[in-house]
Each structure stands twice: as C-alpha cells, then as structure tokens.
Amino acid sequence: EEICYIIPSYDVLYINDSFGLTMKFFPYNLETLINEGISIRDALHIAKHILCGLYQLYSHGYIWLDCNPRNILMGDNMIPQFTDIGNASKVDNSNELQDIDKNKTICTPLYAAPEVILYYKASYKSDIFSWGVLLYQLLTQKYALLSEEFYDSESNDYITEYLKFQVNVDCAEFQCLDKLTKSVILGCLSMNPYERMSFSDIFGSGIFEKYI
C-alpha cells in the first residue's frame, strides 16, 4: 500500500475572516527529533521516507521548495508527514530549470537551493538539494551550509551568503561518516543543479541498505 506523505486535512474553517484547515495531530516535528538525537539507522530510515515523499510529489508534477525539519511532522511510526506545502510549484518532467513565482515562494534559506534564492528558478533537483542539507543535519546535528546565527537572525542578505556558499566538510561529525554517505551528501549539494544526483542515483547508491 502506497504511503501518503502529505499530512491529512479533514475540514476547512473560516474564523474571524481567515481560512484554516483541520489536520491530523502529530506530537512533534523532525526538528525536535534531531535536537533530541537519533541513531544513524533511524536517520537514514527517516531520510529515505522523506526522499520517497519528494519523489511522490514530483511524480504528480510538483516540487515542494520548502523541505526543512520544521515542516516535517513525526509520529510514533517514524513515518514523516509533510506540512506547509503552500510553496509547492507545478513543474514538468524535464531536468530544466523553470521560473517560479517570486511573490509566492518564501522558502527557508538555510535549506533552499541556490538557484531558488538567486534566480527564482527551480527543478526537482532543487528539492534534492534541500534533502541533502537535511540528510547532513540528520546525521551530524549540524547545519551544512550557513551558520546557526544566520539562520536565527533577521538578515535578508541571502544572496551574499549564497555567493560564498560552501558545504561544511570540515565538521568532525561529517568527517566520521563513511565514504558512500559523504559522497551522496556532496552529490546532492552541488551548486550546479545539473550536476546533482537524481532520485534514481540516490535510491541506487546503496546508502539506505547500509544499516538495514
């Protein structure tokens, strides 16, 4: 049976001139789980399901563009559920970058692909980039790209930060990962979207079989 990775909605509400949704309750999000600490086995289990969810969206013609731990809810079964998908954009099945709505797209800079921040363009490889950032964080409890101070600041100078973009390969926790895992992460975090790994590349890499 196919798993649906988008959080179920049960009803539409209209209260005080505002619309809202009634959704299934989940006790915590992925950020909470990361902060508490998880095993490599659980991290890869969750990462695999998130990648399956992104592929599920893409197979229906959409990319999320806001894949980050705060938008991923977790239940006792350790199956992630996506919420806050209002930034999702319709795309075709090509690898080509496509224009996205500048007025609609308000992604989370720490997890957003460079082409989204710099050029308001995206493809499914933009979600692959965000997934790579998330995988890095799941396995190291560190941020892959920018500083935590930047993430928590009120700064909007994202372009300046992305122009000096580098993956934190010197992080001790990253260095402790095996060669295959590091290569998959770096393969997802290329600045050039055309050089990033694809869904099939990642699923075929063997990364998820290592700890089963």
Number of C-alpha atoms within 10 A of each C-alpha: 3 5 11 15 20 18 18 15 10 10 9 11 12 9 8 6 6 7 9 10 12 11 13 9 11 14 9 14 19 21 19 14 15 18 12 9 15 15 11 14 15 16 22 22 18 19 22 20 17 22 19 17 20 24 19 18 19 20 12 12 15 19 27 23 28 28 29 20 20 16 17 23 24 22 14 9 6 14 18 27 22 24 18 14 15 12 17 19 21 16 20 16 13 9 14 15 20 16 14 19 11 12 6 11 17 15 18 16 22 22 25 22 32 25 18 22 19 13 13 16 18 24 29 28 26 27 24 29 27 24 26 26 26 25 25 28 20 26 23 22 18 21 20 24 20 20 14 12 9 15 14 9 9 8 9 10 9 15 14 10 17 19 10 9 13 14 17 16 13 8 13 11 14 20 13 11 15 10 9 13 20 16 14 20 24 19 19 27 28 19 18 12 23 13 12 21 22 17 17 9 13 18 15 11 15 13 18 17 12 10 11 9
